[in-house]
Amino acid sequence: MILAVAAVVSRKLYRATSNPYIAGFIVATLVTIMSVSNTLTVTY
C-alpha cells in the first residue's frame, strides 16, 4: 500500500516541479518516518 501511494505522490510532484529528486527525497523521508514509527517499542 505504501508503494502505491508513493508512486502516485511522486508522479504528482514530478509533474508539478519537473524535478525527480524532490519527489524522491520527500517520499523517501515519509516512508522512512513511517517505517521507524511502526517499529517503536516502549518499555517501562
Distance bins in CASP14 RR format, pairs under 12 A and 6 or more apart:
PFRMAT RR
TARGET T0000
AUTHOR 0000-0000-0000
RMODE 2
METHOD distances of the structure
MODEL  1
1 7 0 0 0 0 0 1 0 0 0 0 0
1 8 0 0 0 0 0 1 0 0 0 0 0
1 31 0 0 0 0 0 1 0 0 0 0 0
1 34 0 0 0 0 0 1 0 0 0 0 0
2 8 0 0 0 0 0 1 0 0 0 0 0
2 9 0 0 0 0 0 1 0 0 0 0 0
2 27 0 0 0 0 1 0 0 0 0 0 0
2 28 0 0 0 0 0 1 0 0 0 0 0
2 30 0 0 0 0 1 0 0 0 0 0 0
2 31 1 0 0 1 0 0 0 0 0 0 0
2 32 0 0 0 0 0 1 0 0 0 0 0
2 33 0 0 0 0 0 1 0 0 0 0 0
2 34 1 0 0 1 0 0 0 0 0 0 0
2 35 0 0 0 0 1 0 0 0 0 0 0
2 38 0 0 0 0 0 1 0 0 0 0 0
3 9 0 0 0 0 0 1 0 0 0 0 0
3 10 0 0 0 0 0 1 0 0 0 0 0
3 27 0 0 0 0 1 0 0 0 0 0 0
3 30 0 0 0 0 0 1 0 0 0 0 0
3 31 0 0 0 0 1 0 0 0 0 0 0
3 34 0 0 0 0 0 1 0 0 0 0 0
4 10 0 0 0 0 0 1 0 0 0 0 0
4 11 0 0 0 0 0 1 0 0 0 0 0
4 27 0 0 0 0 0 1 0 0 0 0 0
5 11 0 0 0 0 0 1 0 0 0 0 0
5 12 0 0 0 0 0 1 0 0 0 0 0
5 27 0 0 0 0 1 0 0 0 0 0 0
5 30 0 0 0 0 1 0 0 0 0 0 0
5 31 0 0 0 0 1 0 0 0 0 0 0
5 34 0 0 0 0 0 1 0 0 0 0 0
6 12 0 0 0 0 0 1 0 0 0 0 0
6 13 0 0 0 0 0 1 0 0 0 0 0
6 23 0 0 0 0 1 0 0 0 0 0 0
6 24 0 0 0 0 1 0 0 0 0 0 0
6 26 0 0 0 0 1 0 0 0 0 0 0
6 27 1 0 1 0 0 0 0 0 0 0 0
6 28 0 0 0 0 1 0 0 0 0 0 0
6 29 0 0 0 0 0 1 0 0 0 0 0
6 30 1 0 0 1 0 0 0 0 0 0 0
6 31 1 0 0 1 0 0 0 0 0 0 0
6 32 0 0 0 0 0 1 0 0 0 0 0
6 34 0 0 0 0 0 1 0 0 0 0 0
6 35 0 0 0 0 0 1 0 0 0 0 0
7 13 0 0 0 0 0 1 0 0 0 0 0
7 14 0 0 0 0 0 1 0 0 0 0 0
7 23 0 0 0 0 0 1 0 0 0 0 0
7 24 0 0 0 0 0 1 0 0 0 0 0
7 27 0 0 0 0 1 0 0 0 0 0 0
7 31 0 0 0 0 0 1 0 0 0 0 0
8 14 0 0 0 0 0 1 0 0 0 0 0
8 15 0 0 0 0 0 1 0 0 0 0 0
8 23 0 0 0 0 0 1 0 0 0 0 0
8 27 0 0 0 0 1 0 0 0 0 0 0
9 15 0 0 0 0 0 1 0 0 0 0 0
9 16 0 0 0 0 0 1 0 0 0 0 0
9 22 0 0 0 0 0 1 0 0 0 0 0
9 23 1 0 0 1 0 0 0 0 0 0 0
9 24 0 0 0 0 1 0 0 0 0 0 0
9 25 0 0 0 0 0 1 0 0 0 0 0
9 26 1 0 0 1 0 0 0 0 0 0 0
9 27 1 0 1 0 0 0 0 0 0 0 0
9 28 0 0 0 0 0 1 0 0 0 0 0
9 29 0 0 0 0 0 1 0 0 0 0 0
9 30 0 0 0 0 1 0 0 0 0 0 0
9 31 0 0 0 0 0 1 0 0 0 0 0
10 16 0 0 0 0 0 1 0 0 0 0 0
10 17 0 0 0 0 0 1 0 0 0 0 0
10 19 0 0 0 0 0 1 0 0 0 0 0
10 20 1 0 0 1 0 0 0 0 0 0 0
10 21 0 0 0 0 0 1 0 0 0 0 0
10 22 0 0 0 0 1 0 0 0 0 0 0
10 23 1 1 0 0 0 0 0 0 0 0 0
10 24 1 0 1 0 0 0 0 0 0 0 0
10 25 0 0 0 0 0 1 0 0 0 0 0
10 26 1 0 0 1 0 0 0 0 0 0 0
10 27 1 0 1 0 0 0 0 0 0 0 0
10 28 0 0 0 0 1 0 0 0 0 0 0
10 30 0 0 0 0 0 1 0 0 0 0 0
10 31 0 0 0 0 0 1 0 0 0 0 0
11 17 0 0 0 0 0 1 0 0 0 0 0
11 20 0 0 0 0 0 1 0 0 0 0 0
11 23 1 0 0 1 0 0 0 0 0 0 0
11 24 0 0 0 0 0 1 0 0 0 0 0
11 27 0 0 0 0 0 1 0 0 0 0 0
12 22 0 0 0 0 0 1 0 0 0 0 0
12 23 0 0 0 0 1 0 0 0 0 0 0
12 26 0 0 0 0 0 1 0 0 0 0 0
12 27 0 0 0 0 0 1 0 0 0 0 0
13 19 0 0 0 0 1 0 0 0 0 0 0
13 20 0 0 0 0 1 0 0 0 0 0 0
13 21 0 0 0 0 0 1 0 0 0 0 0
13 22 1 0 0 1 0 0 0 0 0 0 0
13 23 1 1 0 0 0 0 0 0 0 0 0
13 24 1 0 0 1 0 0 0 0 0 0 0
13 25 0 0 0 0 1 0 0 0 0 0 0
13 26 1 0 0 1 0 0 0 0 0 0 0
13 27 0 0 0 0 1 0 0 0 0 0 0
13 30 0 0 0 0 0 1 0 0 0 0 0
14 20 1 0 1 0 0 0 0 0 0 0 0
14 21 0 0 0 0 1 0 0 0 0 0 0
14 22 0 0 0 0 1 0 0 0 0 0 0
14 23 1 0 1 0 0 0 0 0 0 0 0
14 24 0 0 0 0 1 0 0 0 0 0 0
14 26 0 0 0 0 0 1 0 0 0 0 0
14 27 0 0 0 0 0 1 0 0 0 0 0
15 22 0 0 0 0 0 1 0 0 0 0 0
15 23 0 0 0 0 1 0 0 0 0 0 0
16 22 0 0 0 0 1 0 0 0 0 0 0
16 23 0 0 0 0 1 0 0 0 0 0 0
16 26 0 0 0 0 0 1 0 0 0 0 0
17 23 1 0 0 1 0 0 0 0 0 0 0
17 24 0 0 0 0 0 1 0 0 0 0 0
17 25 0 0 0 0 0 1 0 0 0 0 0
17 26 0 0 0 0 0 1 0 0 0 0 0
19 25 0 0 0 0 1 0 0 0 0 0 0
19 26 0 0 0 0 0 1 0 0 0 0 0
20 26 0 0 0 0 0 1 0 0 0 0 0
20 27 0 0 0 0 0 1 0 0 0 0 0
21 27 0 0 0 0 0 1 0 0 0 0 0
21 28 0 0 0 0 0 1 0 0 0 0 0
22 28 0 0 0 0 0 1 0 0 0 0 0
22 29 0 0 0 0 0 1 0 0 0 0 0
23 29 0 0 0 0 0 1 0 0 0 0 0
23 30 0 0 0 0 0 1 0 0 0 0 0
24 30 0 0 0 0 1 0 0 0 0 0 0
24 31 0 0 0 0 1 0 0 0 0 0 0
24 32 0 0 0 0 0 1 0 0 0 0 0
25 31 0 0 0 0 0 1 0 0 0 0 0
25 32 0 0 0 0 0 1 0 0 0 0 0
26 32 0 0 0 0 0 1 0 0 0 0 0
26 33 0 0 0 0 0 1 0 0 0 0 0
27 33 0 0 0 0 0 1 0 0 0 0 0
27 34 0 0 0 0 0 1 0 0 0 0 0
28 34 0 0 0 0 0 1 0 0 0 0 0
28 35 0 0 0 0 0 1 0 0 0 0 0
29 35 0 0 0 0 0 1 0 0 0 0 0
29 36 0 0 0 0 0 1 0 0 0 0 0
30 36 0 0 0 0 0 1 0 0 0 0 0
30 37 0 0 0 0 0 1 0 0 0 0 0
31 37 0 0 0 0 0 1 0 0 0 0 0
31 38 0 0 0 0 0 1 0 0 0 0 0
32 38 0 0 0 0 0 1 0 0 0 0 0
32 39 0 0 0 0 0 1 0 0 0 0 0
33 39 0 0 0 0 0 1 0 0 0 0 0
33 40 0 0 0 0 0 1 0 0 0 0 0
34 40 0 0 0 0 0 1 0 0 0 0 0
END
